[in-house]
Amino acid sequence: MKIGYARVSTVVQDLETQREILHHEGCERIFVEKVTGTSTAQRKALKEAIEFLREGDTLIVTKIDRLARSIIDLNKIIQDLRSDGINVRFVKDNLDFMADESSSSMQTLMFNVLGSFAQFERDLIVERTTEGRERAKKQGKHMGRPGQDEKNIKRALNYYQDRKTNGMSVNDIVGATGVPRSTIYHRAKQMKAEKETTI
């Protein structure tokens, strides 16, 4: 039996292309999920697919990086599946791992090279995200949940309105709340305009 597995990292990415490829490959059942490939820990559909597979079945994935972006996770998954008598096929990478055959040196090399590229790409994304957060912090931008941002803005506005009493400067408020100076001025102006229209 051919079992497909498809994955995208975010809700805005499309799974349909992977589904079409897997259907074309003859998959009788396809497990899909929208979750990061950084780790296999939170990947419910992958676990379900692995539990569903039986000896003699073939797991089909469009590309190596859809299965995992960690070379350690990739090797472990392949080894575990093959030891259970399950074949693995990566369509676009043109790699097949048969449970009853030993891998050729070239096949193993290609798998590890492609897997390393997947991990390298993931590491670059993490690095860029971290750098972006650090830049945002230096610019006085607060990186967090929208609800938490709104709470901080309200707190900053309260400080701003009471600044004659509390003795806080705008710089002090920015430092205490993480809310940018421009946001404080903009929201304070909005509040003033709203008050004037209600009088």
Secondary structure, 3 states (H helix, E strand, C coil): CEEEEEEECCCCCCCHHHHHHHHHCCCCEEEEEECCCCCCCCCHHHHHHHHHCCCCCEEEECCHHHHCCCHHHHHHHHHHHHHCCCEEEECCCCEEECCCCCCCHHHHHHHHHHHHHHHHHHHHHHHHHHHHHHHHHHCCCCCCCHHHHHHHHHHHHHHHHCHHHHCCCHHHHHHHHCCCHHHHHHHHHHHHHHHHHHC
